[in-house]
Amino acid sequence: MAASNELTASDYIQHHLSFFTKPIGEAKLVRALEETLLGRRARSETSAAAIDPARAASLSGTLLLADDSEDNRFVVQEFLRGTRLHVDNAENGEVAVAKSATGRYDLILMDMHMPVMDGYAAARAIRSLEAVRGRPRVPILAFSADALQEDRDRSFAAGCDGHLSKPVSRNALYEALEHHLAIAPSSARTHDSIVDAVDTVVVDPALNELAAGYLDRRAADLPRLREMSVLRDHEGLAAAGHKLKGSGATYGFALLSRIGARLEEAARAGNEADEDAVLRELETRVGDLRGERLSS
């Protein structure tokens, strides 16, 4: 796993310092994480033996971990320490869809209950994108505390290939990854760009409802962006532009991705005149697109 994705015990203590009495060993910390964050019973020293290093090393590829809980993401990454998996994180479904559109993953671990866009909608959007772009189907594992059969059926209907229940054990996680990585498409490790040079609006019918919600959220963002412009918050505008660049074409609005790229470029350069011009265009375009969607 890439070094940037490895969180150490000291990182966690700084984040949750009040939870523990120091000094604490790393092995004890991991057991405490399993028990406290995932609701697992503490196990004995013998039964808590680490996964065989050879088994861990056999897991390789790129994993997208979509979960709004920072603590859950931390624990999963601790479980995957020693593997050769690169873990990319998404804090909600919208970010997961945007990342799956711009990158290629061997497997997606999807929390089904997240803010902004939940895992069900995100899975449907990813499957639609795969169909539209002719991409191979990447395994999506539903990661949820909902363990009833109807919950599993709902996740499968949304496009998931498996269901991993929370709280998850290290062994259950490994078994699921071993099975689904074995059938993952081998071509899922290249990258492509979604920023098109044209302004054509091509919204896949399966994304109609999601696209309308996306435009509503972008309209709701405009007052905040205007405030950033007044305050000359270049860093905030650059971040907003980067997010727009990565999400617009996902929903069929390549022109919004283009505008996002221009906003990011202007903000990083500290070019206030260009920032203002791009924001005016964004307001106009979002308004026009919303009007077109309502009249169609």
Order of alpha helices (4+ residues) and beta strands (2+ residues): alpha-alpha-alpha-beta-alpha-beta-alpha-beta-alpha-beta-alpha-beta-alpha-alpha-alpha-alpha-alpha
